[in-house]
Amino acid sequence: QVQLVESGGGLVQPGGSLRLSCAASGFTFSSYAMSWYRQAPGKERELVAGITSTCSSKNYADSMKGRFTISRDNAKNTVYLQMNSLKPEDTAVYYCNAKQGWRYDYWGQGTQVTVSS
């Protein structure tokens, strides 16, 4: 059974930091590209950051460059998102995604991040 379980969300003040984790099970984690997406109320889901299966390449949405860092530990079947200098507009539900080719595409249940004073 495929599972992606996000954790680490919460309430943080503007300028603060959070580290999200996504623990994967039920598939060969090291063979999948992993990404973080987010969805704010009333908005479409958007890509935050992605990382290839071997960590050879990372990509970020423009608004996250320099503030967010994606990483993964294939030995722990976990992908991380370090978020620094958080802004109120970063408030959203953050989702973990695992993808391999066009056929295999898995999603976690999401974790809420709220940036507010």
C-alpha positions in Angstrom: 0.0 0.0 0.0 1.5 3.3 -1.1 1.6 6.0 1.6 3.0 9.5 1.7 2.7 11.0 5.1 3.5 14.7 5.5 4.4 16.3 8.8 6.0 19.5 10.2 3.3 22.0 9.3 1.9 24.5 11.7 1.6 28.1 12.7 4.6 30.3 12.3 5.2 34.1 12.4 6.3 35.9 9.3 10.1 35.6 8.8 10.1 32.3 10.6 11.1 28.8 9.4 9.5 25.4 9.1 10.8 22.0 8.0 8.3 19.7 6.3 8.9 16.0 6.0 7.2 13.4 3.8 7.7 9.8 4.8 7.1 7.3 1.9 6.3 3.6 2.0 4.8 1.0 -0.3 7.0 1.8 -3.3 10.6 2.0 -4.3 11.2 5.5 -3.1 14.7 5.9 -4.6 13.3 5.4 -8.1 10.8 8.2 -7.9 11.1 11.9 -8.5 9.7 13.8 -5.5 8.0 17.1 -5.3 6.2 19.5 -3.0 3.1 21.3 -4.1 0.9 23.7 -2.2 -2.7 24.9 -2.5 -4.0 28.0 -0.9 -7.7 28.6 -0.3 -9.4 29.6 -3.6 -6.3 28.9 -5.6 -5.0 26.1 -7.8 -2.4 23.7 -6.6 1.0 24.9 -7.6 4.5 23.3 -7.7 6.8 24.4 -4.9 9.9 22.4 -5.5 11.0 19.1 -7.1 14.0 16.8 -6.8 15.1 13.9 -9.0 15.4 10.4 -7.8 19.2 10.6 -7.5 19.2 14.2 -6.2 21.0 15.2 -9.4 18.6 18.1 -10.1 16.3 20.3 -8.1 13.9 22.9 -9.3 11.9 25.6 -7.5 9.1 27.9 -8.3 10.4 31.4 -8.7 8.8 32.8 -5.6 10.4 30.1 -3.5 14.0 30.4 -4.9 16.5 31.3 -2.2 14.0 30.7 0.6 13.0 27.0 0.3 15.3 24.0 0.0 14.2 20.5 -1.1 16.2 17.5 -0.1 15.7 13.8 0.2 17.2 10.8 2.1 16.7 7.7 0.1 17.9 5.6 3.0 15.0 6.9 5.1 12.5 7.1 2.3 11.9 10.7 3.2 11.8 14.0 1.3 12.1 17.3 3.1 11.2 20.9 2.5 13.1 23.5 4.5 11.2 26.8 4.4 12.9 30.0 5.6 11.8 33.6 5.6 8.2 32.6 5.5 5.6 35.1 4.3 1.8 35.3 4.9 1.4 34.4 1.2 3.1 31.0 1.9 0.0 30.0 3.8 -1.4 26.9 2.2 -1.8 23.1 2.5 1.5 21.5 1.4 1.4 18.2 -0.4 4.1 15.6 -1.2 4.1 14.0 -4.6 5.9 11.0 -5.9 6.1 10.4 -9.6 7.7 7.9 -12.0 7.1 8.4 -15.7 3.5 9.0 -16.7 1.9 6.0 -14.9 2.8 6.3 -11.3 1.8 9.4 -9.5 1.1 9.4 -5.8 0.0 12.1 -3.4 0.0 12.6 0.4 -2.9 14.0 2.4 -1.2 17.4 3.0 -0.1 19.4 5.9 -1.3 22.9 6.8 1.2 25.8 6.9 -0.1 29.0 8.3 2.1 32.1 8.4 0.6 34.8 10.6 1.5 37.2 13.4 
